[in-house]
Amino acid sequence: MSLSNPHEKGQPNPSTRWLEWNGEHGTISYYDKDAKQNIPVQLPFTFILLDELGSVRGWHDASQSGIYSNEVKDTRQDALIVKAFKGGTLAEGVYRDIKDRVNSLGGSFNTNCYIAFKNENGDLHIGAIRFKGAALAGWMEFRKQHRSDFYSKAIKIDGFLEGKKGKVVYRIPQFAMTQISPQTIEAAVGLDKTLQEFLKGYLSRNKQDQTEIVSQAQKDVGHHVGADDFENRPPAALPENAFISDDIPF
């Protein structure tokens, strides 16, 4: 931090809302820290993809606490530091080298999509939506099919497809591309400039600092504390890792 660059350190994540797909119920929600509850989001939900990073999240039985990691841009080259809130460091390295250990300890790969979305007043804001397990597999397939349109159109979740693995029923978001106005694209470009300024600073930090920034953000703004209940969440019923191949999307 300096006089000419006061945001060099500690620039807050610009996301105003952290959303997550619930594979059990086929719904989207976000945690409202002030209300201390999950707020459901009505479908269809439309967003513009700004950027995409990867991380590890989950539940660590041994310490009875949530698993988290730093966010990375390239899972093939960028190291992850995976921690449990009450269990310390669980694994370090690029995803392909640590995934077996991470999975055995209760972690799973997540893609964190930074997005532009309209709130209840119709104003465009920066947000983030996470996909894991079957939802991530569905996102990866959709991504392959529509790669050329990802940054020129909006993406809509207008329902879900139901699947079953053993006795577990799960629901995958149903994605579709949709047109957006030039004015909305222009506004989204402006938001992405703000996001990229944050990511430039975040990704330039060492991996340990990145991990601590994620941890602090969760505590400061309720970053999925409600959706995942990092401190006290019981193990998920959905076999999240069973749906993910080695073909991580980036």
CYANA upper distance limits for C-alpha pairs under 8 A (distance plus 0.5 A):
  1 MET  CA      5 ASN  CA      6.54
  1 MET  CA      6 PRO  CA      5.68
  1 MET  CA      7 HIS  CA      6.86
  1 MET  CA      8 GLU  CA      5.31
  1 MET  CA      9 LYS  CA      5.96
  2 SER  CA      6 PRO  CA      5.76
  2 SER  CA      8 GLU  CA      7.81
  7 HIS  CA     11 GLN  CA      5.72
  8 GLU  CA    201 GLY  CA      7.32
  9 LYS  CA    201 GLY  CA      8.16
 11 GLN  CA    198 PHE  CA      7.15
 11 GLN  CA    201 GLY  CA      8.34
 12 PRO  CA    198 PHE  CA      7.99
 13 ASN  CA    195 LEU  CA      8.42
 13 ASN  CA    198 PHE  CA      7.07
 13 ASN  CA    217 ALA  CA      8.23
 14 PRO  CA    126 ILE  CA      7.03
 14 PRO  CA    127 GLY  CA      8.28
 14 PRO  CA    194 THR  CA      7.97
 14 PRO  CA    195 LEU  CA      6.97
 14 PRO  CA    198 PHE  CA      7.89
 15 SER  CA    114 TYR  CA      8.31
 15 SER  CA    125 HIS  CA      8.16
 15 SER  CA    126 ILE  CA      5.37
 15 SER  CA    127 GLY  CA      4.91
 15 SER  CA    128 ALA  CA      6.94
 16 THR  CA    125 HIS  CA      7.43
 16 THR  CA    126 ILE  CA      6.54
 16 THR  CA    127 GLY  CA      5.92
 17 ARG  CA     30 TYR  CA      7.30
 17 ARG  CA    126 ILE  CA      7.99
 17 ARG  CA    127 GLY  CA      5.36
 17 ARG  CA    128 ALA  CA      6.96
 18 TRP  CA     30 TYR  CA      6.17
 18 TRP  CA     31 TYR  CA      7.72
 18 TRP  CA    127 GLY  CA      6.49
 18 TRP  CA    128 ALA  CA      5.51
 18 TRP  CA    129 ILE  CA      6.47
 18 TRP  CA    223 HIS  CA      6.74
 18 TRP  CA    224 HIS  CA      7.08
 19 LEU  CA     28 ILE  CA      7.10
 19 LEU  CA     29 SER  CA      6.06
 19 LEU  CA     30 TYR  CA      5.04
 19 LEU  CA     31 TYR  CA      8.16
 19 LEU  CA    127 GLY  CA      8.11
 19 LEU  CA    128 ALA  CA      6.47
 19 LEU  CA    129 ILE  CA      4.98
 19 LEU  CA    130 ARG  CA      7.02
 19 LEU  CA    224 HIS  CA      8.19
 20 GLU  CA     28 ILE  CA      6.12
 20 GLU  CA     29 SER  CA      6.31
 20 GLU  CA     30 TYR  CA      6.93
 20 GLU  CA    129 ILE  CA      5.83
 20 GLU  CA    130 ARG  CA      5.55
 20 GLU  CA    131 PHE  CA      7.27
 20 GLU  CA    224 HIS  CA      8.42
 20 GLU  CA    227 ALA  CA      7.66
 21 TRP  CA     26 GLY  CA      7.50
 21 TRP  CA     27 THR  CA      6.37
 21 TRP  CA     28 ILE  CA      5.19
 21 TRP  CA     29 SER  CA      7.43
 21 TRP  CA    129 ILE  CA      8.05
 21 TRP  CA    130 ARG  CA      7.21
 21 TRP  CA    131 PHE  CA      6.75
 21 TRP  CA    135 ALA  CA      7.90
 21 TRP  CA    173 PRO  CA      8.24
 22 ASN  CA     26 GLY  CA      6.00
 22 ASN  CA     27 THR  CA      5.78
 22 ASN  CA     28 ILE  CA      6.61
 22 ASN  CA     29 SER  CA      8.24
 23 GLY  CA     27 THR  CA      7.83
 23 GLY  CA    134 ALA  CA      7.90
 23 GLY  CA    135 ALA  CA      7.33
 23 GLY  CA    170 TYR  CA      5.95
 23 GLY  CA    171 ARG  CA      5.45
 23 GLY  CA    172 ILE  CA      6.91
 23 GLY  CA    238 LEU  CA      8.15
 24 GLU  CA    169 VAL  CA      7.61
 24 GLU  CA    170 TYR  CA      5.81
 24 GLU  CA    171 ARG  CA      6.70
 24 GLU  CA    238 LEU  CA      7.81
 25 HIS  CA    170 TYR  CA      8.18
 25 HIS  CA    171 ARG  CA      7.34
 26 GLY  CA    159 GLY  CA      8.13
 26 GLY  CA    160 PHE  CA      6.66
 26 GLY  CA    170 TYR  CA      8.26
 26 GLY  CA    171 ARG  CA      5.64
 26 GLY  CA    172 ILE  CA      7.36
 26 GLY  CA    173 PRO  CA      7.42
 27 THR  CA     40 PRO  CA      7.82
 27 THR  CA     41 VAL  CA      7.97
 28 ILE  CA     40 PRO  CA      6.52
 28 ILE  CA     41 VAL  CA      5.94
 28 ILE  CA     42 GLN  CA      8.12
 29 SER  CA     38 ASN  CA      6.63
 29 SER  CA     39 ILE  CA      5.79
 29 SER  CA     40 PRO  CA      4.76
 29 SER  CA     41 VAL  CA      5.81
 29 SER  CA    227 ALA  CA      8.03
 30 TYR  CA     38 ASN  CA      5.97
 30 TYR  CA     39 ILE  CA      5.85
 30 TYR  CA     40 PRO  CA      7.22
 30 TYR  CA     41 VAL  CA      8.14
 30 TYR  CA    224 HIS  CA      7.65
 30 TYR  CA    226 GLY  CA      8.16
 30 TYR  CA    227 ALA  CA      7.21
 31 TYR  CA     36 LYS  CA      7.62
 31 TYR  CA     37 GLN  CA      6.28
 31 TYR  CA     38 ASN  CA      4.86
 31 TYR  CA     39 ILE  CA      6.53
 31 TYR  CA    222 GLY  CA      7.07
 31 TYR  CA    223 HIS  CA      7.85
 31 TYR  CA    224 HIS  CA      6.58
 31 TYR  CA    225 VAL  CA      7.46
 31 TYR  CA    226 GLY  CA      5.56
 31 TYR  CA    227 ALA  CA      6.64
 32 ASP  CA     36 LYS  CA      6.10
 32 ASP  CA     37 GLN  CA      6.12
 32 ASP  CA     38 ASN  CA      6.58
 32 ASP  CA     39 ILE  CA      7.11
 32 ASP  CA    222 GLY  CA      7.59
 32 ASP  CA    226 GLY  CA      8.25
 33 LYS  CA     37 GLN  CA      7.45
 33 LYS  CA    221 VAL  CA      7.18
 33 LYS  CA    222 GLY  CA      5.78
 33 LYS  CA    226 GLY  CA      8.44
 36 LYS  CA    226 GLY  CA      7.88
 37 GLN  CA    226 GLY  CA      6.88
 38 ASN  CA    226 GLY  CA      6.53
 38 ASN  CA    227 ALA  CA      7.11
 41 VAL  CA     45 PHE  CA      7.94
 43 LEU  CA    157 ILE  CA      7.30
 43 LEU  CA    158 ASP  CA      6.08
 43 LEU  CA    159 GLY  CA      7.31
 44 PRO  CA    156 LYS  CA      6.98
 44 PRO  CA    157 ILE  CA      5.90
 44 PRO  CA    158 ASP  CA      4.62
 44 PRO  CA    159 GLY  CA      7.42
 45 PHE  CA    156 LYS  CA      6.12
 45 PHE  CA    157 ILE  CA      5.72
 45 PHE  CA    158 ASP  CA      7.00
 46 THR  CA    117 PHE  CA      7.30
 46 THR  CA    154 ALA  CA      7.17
 46 THR  CA    155 ILE  CA      6.13
 46 THR  CA    156 LYS  CA      4.77
 46 THR  CA    157 ILE  CA      6.88
 47 PHE  CA    115 ILE  CA      6.61
 47 PHE  CA    116 ALA  CA      6.16
 47 PHE  CA    117 PHE  CA      5.35
 47 PHE  CA    118 LYS  CA      8.19
 47 PHE  CA    154 ALA  CA      6.13
 47 PHE  CA    155 ILE  CA      5.93
 47 PHE  CA    156 LYS  CA      6.95
 48 ILE  CA    115 ILE  CA      5.87
 48 ILE  CA    116 ALA  CA      5.54
 48 ILE  CA    117 PHE  CA      7.12
 48 ILE  CA    151 TYR  CA      8.07
 48 ILE  CA    153 LYS  CA      7.56
 48 ILE  CA    154 ALA  CA      5.17
 48 ILE  CA    155 ILE  CA      6.61
 48 ILE  CA    188 ALA  CA      7.90
 49 LEU  CA    113 CYS  CA      7.24
 49 LEU  CA    114 TYR  CA      6.78
 49 LEU  CA    115 ILE  CA      5.11
 49 LEU  CA    116 ALA  CA      7.09
 49 LEU  CA    150 PHE  CA      7.42
 49 LEU  CA    151 TYR  CA      7.12
 49 LEU  CA    154 ALA  CA      7.70
 49 LEU  CA    155 ILE  CA      7.98
 50 LEU  CA    113 CYS  CA      7.95
 50 LEU  CA    114 TYR  CA      5.95
 50 LEU  CA    115 ILE  CA      5.53
 50 LEU  CA    116 ALA  CA      7.27
 50 LEU  CA    151 TYR  CA      8.01
 50 LEU  CA    188 ALA  CA      8.33
 50 LEU  CA    192 ASP  CA      6.42
 51 ASP  CA    113 CYS  CA      6.53
 51 ASP  CA    114 TYR  CA      5.67
 51 ASP  CA    115 ILE  CA      7.55
 52 GLU  CA     73 LYS  CA      7.76
 52 GLU  CA    111 THR  CA      7.27
 52 GLU  CA    112 ASN  CA      6.22
 52 GLU  CA    113 CYS  CA      5.02
 52 GLU  CA    114 TYR  CA      6.42
 53 LEU  CA     71 GLU  CA      6.44
 53 LEU  CA     72 VAL  CA      5.94
 53 LEU  CA     73 LYS  CA      5.48
 53 LEU  CA     74 ASP  CA      8.14
 53 LEU  CA    111 THR  CA      6.37
 53 LEU  CA    112 ASN  CA      5.75
 53 LEU  CA    113 CYS  CA      7.07
 53 LEU  CA    114 TYR  CA      8.48
 54 GLY  CA     71 GLU  CA      5.87
 54 GLY  CA     72 VAL  CA      5.74
 54 GLY  CA     73 LYS  CA      7.00
 54 GLY  CA     74 ASP  CA      8.19
 54 GLY  CA     75 THR  CA      7.42
 54 GLY  CA    109 PHE  CA      7.67
 54 GLY  CA    110 ASN  CA      6.29
 54 GLY  CA    111 THR  CA      5.08
 54 GLY  CA    112 ASN  CA      6.34
 55 SER  CA     68 TYR  CA      7.98
 55 SER  CA     69 SER  CA      6.29
 55 SER  CA     70 ASN  CA      6.63
 55 SER  CA     71 GLU  CA      5.28
 55 SER  CA     72 VAL  CA      6.95
 55 SER  CA     80 LEU  CA      7.93
 55 SER  CA    109 PHE  CA      6.46
 55 SER  CA    110 ASN  CA      5.83
 55 SER  CA    111 THR  CA      6.94
 55 SER  CA    112 ASN  CA      7.82
 56 VAL  CA     67 ILE  CA      7.76
 56 VAL  CA     68 TYR  CA      6.12
 56 VAL  CA     69 SER  CA      5.91
 56 VAL  CA     70 ASN  CA      8.31
 56 VAL  CA     82 VAL  CA      7.28
 56 VAL  CA    107 GLY  CA      6.61
 56 VAL  CA    108 SER  CA      5.96
 56 VAL  CA    109 PHE  CA      5.14
 56 VAL  CA    110 ASN  CA      6.16
 57 ARG  CA     66 GLY  CA      7.84
 57 ARG  CA     67 ILE  CA      5.44
 57 ARG  CA     68 TYR  CA      5.06
 57 ARG  CA     69 SER  CA      7.29
 57 ARG  CA    107 GLY  CA      5.77
 57 ARG  CA    108 SER  CA      6.09
 57 ARG  CA    109 PHE  CA      7.08
 57 ARG  CA    110 ASN  CA      7.19
 58 GLY  CA     66 GLY  CA      6.31
 58 GLY  CA     67 ILE  CA      5.23
 58 GLY  CA     68 TYR  CA      7.36
 58 GLY  CA    106 GLY  CA      6.16
 58 GLY  CA    107 GLY  CA      4.77
 58 GLY  CA    108 SER  CA      6.42
 59 TRP  CA     64 GLN  CA      7.75
 59 TRP  CA     65 SER  CA      6.50
 59 TRP  CA     66 GLY  CA      5.00
 59 TRP  CA     67 ILE  CA      5.78
 59 TRP  CA     84 ALA  CA      8.34
 59 TRP  CA    105 LEU  CA      8.35
 59 TRP  CA    106 GLY  CA      5.75
 59 TRP  CA    107 GLY  CA      6.78
 59 TRP  CA    230 PHE  CA      8.04
 59 TRP  CA    233 ARG  CA      7.61
 59 TRP  CA    234 PRO  CA      7.80
 59 TRP  CA    235 PRO  CA      6.56
 59 TRP  CA    236 ALA  CA      8.47
 60 HIS  CA     64 GLN  CA      6.14
 60 HIS  CA     65 SER  CA      5.97
 60 HIS  CA     66 GLY  CA      6.34
 60 HIS  CA     67 ILE  CA      6.59
 60 HIS  CA     84 ALA  CA      6.95
 60 HIS  CA     87 GLY  CA      8.17
 60 HIS  CA    105 LEU  CA      6.53
 60 HIS  CA    106 GLY  CA      5.97
 60 HIS  CA    107 GLY  CA      7.90
 61 ASP  CA     65 SER  CA      7.48
 61 ASP  CA    105 LEU  CA      8.05
 61 ASP  CA    106 GLY  CA      7.82
 61 ASP  CA    235 PRO  CA      8.03
 62 ALA  CA     87 GLY  CA      8.02
 63 SER  CA     84 ALA  CA      7.97
 63 SER  CA     86 LYS  CA      6.10
 63 SER  CA     87 GLY  CA      5.68
 64 GLN  CA     86 LYS  CA      7.85
 64 GLN  CA    231 GLU  CA      8.12
 64 GLN  CA    232 ASN  CA      7.32
 64 GLN  CA    233 ARG  CA      8.43
 64 GLN  CA    234 PRO  CA      8.42
 65 SER  CA     84 ALA  CA      6.60
 65 SER  CA     85 PHE  CA      6.14
 65 SER  CA     86 LYS  CA      6.25
 65 SER  CA     87 GLY  CA      7.84
 65 SER  CA    230 PHE  CA      6.57
 65 SER  CA    231 GLU  CA      5.51
 65 SER  CA    232 ASN  CA      6.49
 65 SER  CA    233 ARG  CA      7.60
 66 GLY  CA     84 ALA  CA      6.00
 66 GLY  CA     85 PHE  CA      6.31
 66 GLY  CA     86 LYS  CA      8.39
 66 GLY  CA    228 ASP  CA      8.48
 66 GLY  CA    229 ASP  CA      8.07
 66 GLY  CA    230 PHE  CA      4.71
 66 GLY  CA    231 GLU  CA      6.25
 66 GLY  CA    232 ASN  CA      7.89
 66 GLY  CA    233 ARG  CA      7.55
 67 ILE  CA     82 VAL  CA      7.51
 67 ILE  CA     83 LYS  CA      6.11
 67 ILE  CA     84 ALA  CA      4.81
 67 ILE  CA     85 PHE  CA      7.04
 67 ILE  CA    106 GLY  CA      8.27
 67 ILE  CA    107 GLY  CA      6.81
 67 ILE  CA    230 PHE  CA      7.82
 68 TYR  CA     82 VAL  CA      6.36
 68 TYR  CA     83 LYS  CA      6.05
 68 TYR  CA     84 ALA  CA      6.80
 68 TYR  CA     85 PHE  CA      8.24
 68 TYR  CA    211 THR  CA      8.46
 68 TYR  CA    214 VAL  CA      8.49
 68 TYR  CA    215 SER  CA      8.03
 69 SER  CA     80 LEU  CA      6.94
 69 SER  CA     81 ILE  CA      5.96
 69 SER  CA     82 VAL  CA      4.97
 69 SER  CA     83 LYS  CA      6.54
 69 SER  CA    211 THR  CA      6.01
 69 SER  CA    214 VAL  CA      7.78
 70 ASN  CA     80 LEU  CA      6.57
 70 ASN  CA     81 ILE  CA      6.68
 70 ASN  CA     82 VAL  CA      7.83
 70 ASN  CA    207 LYS  CA      7.32
 70 ASN  CA    208 GLN  CA      8.34
 70 ASN  CA    210 GLN  CA      5.79
 70 ASN  CA    211 THR  CA      4.62
 70 ASN  CA    212 GLU  CA      8.20
 70 ASN  CA    213 ILE  CA      8.45
 70 ASN  CA    214 VAL  CA      6.75
 71 GLU  CA     80 LEU  CA      7.93
 71 GLU  CA    210 GLN  CA      7.83
 71 GLU  CA    211 THR  CA      8.11
 71 GLU  CA    214 VAL  CA      8.40
 72 VAL  CA     78 ASP  CA      6.54
 72 VAL  CA     79 ALA  CA      7.98
 72 VAL  CA     80 LEU  CA      7.63
 72 VAL  CA    203 LEU  CA      8.13
 73 LYS  CA     78 ASP  CA      7.54
 73 LYS  CA    250 PHE  CA      7.92
 74 ASP  CA     78 ASP  CA      6.03
 74 ASP  CA    250 PHE  CA      6.09
 75 THR  CA     79 ALA  CA      7.87
 75 THR  CA     94 VAL  CA      6.70
 75 THR  CA     95 TYR  CA      6.36
 75 THR  CA     96 ARG  CA      8.45
 75 THR  CA    248 ILE  CA      8.15
 75 THR  CA    250 PHE  CA      6.60
 76 ARG  CA     94 VAL  CA      6.70
 76 ARG  CA     95 TYR  CA      7.40
 76 ARG  CA     96 ARG  CA      7.79
 76 ARG  CA    250 PHE  CA      7.91
 77 GLN  CA     94 VAL  CA      6.69
 78 ASP  CA     93 GLY  CA      8.30
 78 ASP  CA     94 VAL  CA      6.35
 79 ALA  CA     92 GLU  CA      7.23
 79 ALA  CA     93 GLY  CA      5.05
 79 ALA  CA     94 VAL  CA      4.88
 79 ALA  CA     95 TYR  CA      7.71
 79 ALA  CA    207 LYS  CA      7.83
 80 LEU  CA     91 ALA  CA      8.36
 80 LEU  CA     92 GLU  CA      6.06
 80 LEU  CA     93 GLY  CA      5.81
 80 LEU  CA     94 VAL  CA      6.34
 80 LEU  CA     95 TYR  CA      7.31
 80 LEU  CA    207 LYS  CA      7.72
 81 ILE  CA     89 THR  CA      7.66
 81 ILE  CA     90 LEU  CA      8.33
 81 ILE  CA     91 ALA  CA      6.59
 81 ILE  CA     92 GLU  CA      5.09
 81 ILE  CA     93 GLY  CA      7.28
 81 ILE  CA    207 LYS  CA      7.34
 81 ILE  CA    208 GLN  CA      7.52
 81 ILE  CA    211 THR  CA      7.26
 82 VAL  CA     89 THR  CA      6.44
 82 VAL  CA     90 LEU  CA      6.03
 82 VAL  CA     91 ALA  CA      5.68
 82 VAL  CA     92 GLU  CA      6.70
 82 VAL  CA    102 VAL  CA      8.31
 83 LYS  CA     87 GLY  CA      7.44
 83 LYS  CA     88 GLY  CA      5.87
 83 LYS  CA     89 THR  CA      4.78
 83 LYS  CA     90 LEU  CA      5.72
 83 LYS  CA     91 ALA  CA      7.65
 84 ALA  CA     88 GLY  CA      5.85
 84 ALA  CA     89 THR  CA      7.03
 84 ALA  CA     90 LEU  CA      7.44
 85 PHE  CA    230 PHE  CA      8.27
 85 PHE  CA    231 GLU  CA      7.72
 90 LEU  CA    102 VAL  CA      7.93
 91 ALA  CA     98 ILE  CA      7.00
 91 ALA  CA    101 ARG  CA      7.82
 91 ALA  CA    102 VAL  CA      7.33
 92 GLU  CA     98 ILE  CA      7.39
 93 GLY  CA     97 ASP  CA      6.85
 93 GLY  CA     98 ILE  CA      6.64
 94 VAL  CA     98 ILE  CA      7.10
 95 TYR  CA     99 LYS  CA      5.97
 96 ARG  CA    246 ASP  CA      8.15
 98 ILE  CA    102 VAL  CA      6.53
 99 LYS  CA    103 ASN  CA      6.38
100 ASP  CA    104 SER  CA      6.64
101 ARG  CA    105 LEU  CA      6.79
102 VAL  CA    106 GLY  CA      6.95
102 VAL  CA    107 GLY  CA      5.59
102 VAL  CA    108 SER  CA      7.45
103 ASN  CA    107 GLY  CA      5.44
103 ASN  CA    108 SER  CA      6.35
103 ASN  CA    241 ASN  CA      7.45
108 SER  CA    132 LYS  CA      7.80
108 SER  CA    133 GLY  CA      8.11
108 SER  CA    240 GLU  CA      7.31
108 SER  CA    241 ASN  CA      6.48
109 PHE  CA    132 LYS  CA      6.96
109 PHE  CA    133 GLY  CA      8.31
109 PHE  CA    241 ASN  CA      8.25
110 ASN  CA    130 ARG  CA      6.99
110 ASN  CA    131 PHE  CA      6.26
110 ASN  CA    132 LYS  CA      5.33
110 ASN  CA    133 GLY  CA      8.36
110 ASN  CA    136 LEU  CA      7.78
111 THR  CA    130 ARG  CA      6.19
111 THR  CA    131 PHE  CA      6.05
111 THR  CA    132 LYS  CA      7.23
111 THR  CA    136 LEU  CA      7.61
112 ASN  CA    128 ALA  CA      6.97
112 ASN  CA    129 ILE  CA      6.39
112 ASN  CA    130 ARG  CA      5.09
112 ASN  CA    131 PHE  CA      7.31
113 CYS  CA    128 ALA  CA      5.90
113 CYS  CA    129 ILE  CA      5.77
113 CYS  CA    130 ARG  CA      6.62
114 TYR  CA    126 ILE  CA      7.62
114 TYR  CA    127 GLY  CA      6.34
114 TYR  CA    128 ALA  CA      4.83
114 TYR  CA    129 ILE  CA      7.13
115 ILE  CA    126 ILE  CA      6.23
115 ILE  CA    127 GLY  CA      5.67
115 ILE  CA    128 ALA  CA      5.98
115 ILE  CA    129 ILE  CA      7.84
116 ALA  CA    124 LEU  CA      6.75
116 ALA  CA    125 HIS  CA      5.93
116 ALA  CA    126 ILE  CA      5.22
116 ALA  CA    127 GLY  CA      6.53
116 ALA  CA    188 ALA  CA      6.58
116 ALA  CA    191 LEU  CA      7.77
117 PHE  CA    123 ASP  CA      8.45
117 PHE  CA    124 LEU  CA      5.85
117 PHE  CA    125 HIS  CA      6.00
117 PHE  CA    126 ILE  CA      7.03
117 PHE  CA    127 GLY  CA      7.21
118 LYS  CA    122 GLY  CA      5.53
118 LYS  CA    123 ASP  CA      5.55
118 LYS  CA    124 LEU  CA      4.86
118 LYS  CA    125 HIS  CA      6.67
119 ASN  CA    123 ASP  CA      6.04
119 ASN  CA    124 LEU  CA      7.07
119 ASN  CA    125 HIS  CA      7.66
124 LEU  CA    187 ALA  CA      8.04
124 LEU  CA    188 ALA  CA      8.05
125 HIS  CA    191 LEU  CA      7.82
126 ILE  CA    191 LEU  CA      7.02
126 ILE  CA    195 LEU  CA      8.27
131 PHE  CA    135 ALA  CA      5.95
131 PHE  CA    136 LEU  CA      5.28
131 PHE  CA    139 TRP  CA      8.00
132 LYS  CA    136 LEU  CA      5.00
132 LYS  CA    137 ALA  CA      8.09
132 LYS  CA    240 GLU  CA      7.23
133 GLY  CA    137 ALA  CA      6.90
133 GLY  CA    239 PRO  CA      7.85
133 GLY  CA    240 GLU  CA      4.45
133 GLY  CA    241 ASN  CA      6.24
133 GLY  CA    242 ALA  CA      7.72
133 GLY  CA    243 PHE  CA      6.01
133 GLY  CA    244 ILE  CA      6.89
134 ALA  CA    138 GLY  CA      6.72
134 ALA  CA    170 TYR  CA      8.03
134 ALA  CA    171 ARG  CA      8.09
134 ALA  CA    172 ILE  CA      6.57
134 ALA  CA    240 GLU  CA      7.07
134 ALA  CA    243 PHE  CA      5.87
134 ALA  CA    244 ILE  CA      8.00
135 ALA  CA    139 TRP  CA      6.63
135 ALA  CA    171 ARG  CA      8.03
135 ALA  CA    172 ILE  CA      5.40
135 ALA  CA    173 PRO  CA      6.66
136 LEU  CA    140 MET  CA      6.54
136 LEU  CA    244 ILE  CA      8.12
137 ALA  CA    141 GLU  CA      6.86
137 ALA  CA    243 PHE  CA      6.77
137 ALA  CA    244 ILE  CA      6.61
138 GLY  CA    142 PHE  CA      6.70
138 GLY  CA    172 ILE  CA      6.90
138 GLY  CA    173 PRO  CA      7.64
139 TRP  CA    143 ARG  CA      6.44
139 TRP  CA    175 PHE  CA      8.26
140 MET  CA    144 LYS  CA      6.85
140 MET  CA    248 ILE  CA      8.46
140 MET  CA    249 PRO  CA      6.79
141 GLU  CA    145 GLN  CA      6.98
142 PHE  CA    146 HIS  CA      6.70
142 PHE  CA    175 PHE  CA      7.55
143 ARG  CA    147 ARG  CA      5.89
143 ARG  CA    150 PHE  CA      8.15
146 HIS  CA    150 PHE  CA      6.89
149 ASP  CA    153 LYS  CA      6.30
149 ASP  CA    177 MET  CA      8.29
150 PHE  CA    154 ALA  CA      7.87
150 PHE  CA    155 ILE  CA      8.31
152 SER  CA    185 ILE  CA      8.38
153 LYS  CA    177 MET  CA      6.94
153 LYS  CA    178 THR  CA      6.42
153 LYS  CA    179 GLN  CA      5.80
153 LYS  CA    180 ILE  CA      6.51
154 ALA  CA    177 MET  CA      6.33
154 ALA  CA    178 THR  CA      5.69
154 ALA  CA    179 GLN  CA      6.58
154 ALA  CA    180 ILE  CA      6.67
155 ILE  CA    175 PHE  CA      7.23
155 ILE  CA    176 ALA  CA      6.25
155 ILE  CA    177 MET  CA      5.21
155 ILE  CA    178 THR  CA      6.46
156 LYS  CA    175 PHE  CA      6.12
156 LYS  CA    176 ALA  CA      5.63
156 LYS  CA    177 MET  CA      6.59
156 LYS  CA    178 THR  CA      7.16
157 ILE  CA    173 PRO  CA      6.76
157 ILE  CA    174 GLN  CA      6.04
157 ILE  CA    175 PHE  CA      5.28
157 ILE  CA    176 ALA  CA      7.03
158 ASP  CA    173 PRO  CA      8.20
158 ASP  CA    174 GLN  CA      6.57
158 ASP  CA    175 PHE  CA      7.27
158 ASP  CA    176 ALA  CA      8.14
159 GLY  CA    173 PRO  CA      6.55
159 GLY  CA    174 GLN  CA      5.75
159 GLY  CA    175 PHE  CA      8.40
160 PHE  CA    171 ARG  CA      6.33
160 PHE  CA    172 ILE  CA      5.70
160 PHE  CA    173 PRO  CA      4.84
160 PHE  CA    174 GLN  CA      5.15
161 LEU  CA    171 ARG  CA      6.04
161 LEU  CA    172 ILE  CA      5.61
161 LEU  CA    173 PRO  CA      6.91
161 LEU  CA    174 GLN  CA      6.71
162 GLU  CA    169 VAL  CA      7.58
162 GLU  CA    170 TYR  CA      6.36
162 GLU  CA    171 ARG  CA      5.01
162 GLU  CA    172 ILE  CA      6.80
163 GLY  CA    169 VAL  CA      6.29
163 GLY  CA    170 TYR  CA      5.78
163 GLY  CA    171 ARG  CA      6.61
163 GLY  CA    172 ILE  CA      8.07
164 LYS  CA    168 VAL  CA      6.08
164 LYS  CA    169 VAL  CA      4.88
164 LYS  CA    170 TYR  CA      6.44
165 LYS  CA    169 VAL  CA      7.00
165 LYS  CA    170 TYR  CA      8.32
168 VAL  CA    237 ALA  CA      8.23
168 VAL  CA    238 LEU  CA      7.27
170 TYR  CA    238 LEU  CA      7.77
180 ILE  CA    184 THR  CA      6.99
180 ILE  CA    185 ILE  CA      7.38
181 SER  CA    185 ILE  CA      6.89
182 PRO  CA    186 GLU  CA      6.63
183 GLN  CA    187 ALA  CA      6.78
184 THR  CA    188 ALA  CA      6.60
185 ILE  CA    189 VAL  CA      6.68
186 GLU  CA    190 GLY  CA      7.03
187 ALA  CA    191 LEU  CA      6.99
188 ALA  CA    192 ASP  CA      6.62
189 VAL  CA    193 LYS  CA      6.87
190 GLY  CA    194 THR  CA      7.28
191 LEU  CA    195 LEU  CA      6.82
192 ASP  CA    196 GLN  CA      6.45
193 LYS  CA    197 GLU  CA      6.73
194 THR  CA    198 PHE  CA      7.07
195 LEU  CA    199 LEU  CA      6.70
196 GLN  CA    200 LYS  CA      6.36
197 GLU  CA    201 GLY  CA      7.11
198 PHE  CA    202 TYR  CA      6.64
199 LEU  CA    203 LEU  CA      6.25
200 LYS  CA    204 SER  CA      6.73
201 GLY  CA    205 ARG  CA      7.25
202 TYR  CA    210 GLN  CA      7.02
203 LEU  CA    210 GLN  CA      7.85
205 ARG  CA    209 ASP  CA      6.65
205 ARG  CA    210 GLN  CA      6.71
206 ASN  CA    210 GLN  CA      6.83
207 LYS  CA    211 THR  CA      6.75
208 GLN  CA    212 GLU  CA      6.88
209 ASP  CA    213 ILE  CA      6.63
210 GLN  CA    214 VAL  CA      6.92
211 THR  CA    215 SER  CA      6.84
212 GLU  CA    216 GLN  CA      6.56
213 ILE  CA    217 ALA  CA      6.53
214 VAL  CA    218 GLN  CA      6.83
215 SER  CA    219 LYS  CA      7.09
216 GLN  CA    220 ASP  CA      6.48
217 ALA  CA    221 VAL  CA      6.40
217 ALA  CA    222 GLY  CA      7.99
217 ALA  CA    223 HIS  CA      6.79
218 GLN  CA    222 GLY  CA      5.66
218 GLN  CA    223 HIS  CA      4.47
218 GLN  CA    224 HIS  CA      7.20
218 GLN  CA    225 VAL  CA      7.05
219 LYS  CA    223 HIS  CA      7.32
219 LYS  CA    225 VAL  CA      8.11
222 GLY  CA    226 GLY  CA      7.48
224 HIS  CA    228 ASP  CA      6.03
224 HIS  CA    229 ASP  CA      7.40
224 HIS  CA    230 PHE  CA      8.21
225 VAL  CA    229 ASP  CA      4.96
225 VAL  CA    230 PHE  CA      6.11
225 VAL  CA    231 GLU  CA      8.26
226 GLY  CA    230 PHE  CA      8.45
228 ASP  CA    233 ARG  CA      6.87
229 ASP  CA    233 ARG  CA      5.40
239 PRO  CA    243 PHE  CA      8.28
240 GLU  CA    244 ILE  CA      8.22
244 ILE  CA    248 ILE  CA      8.32
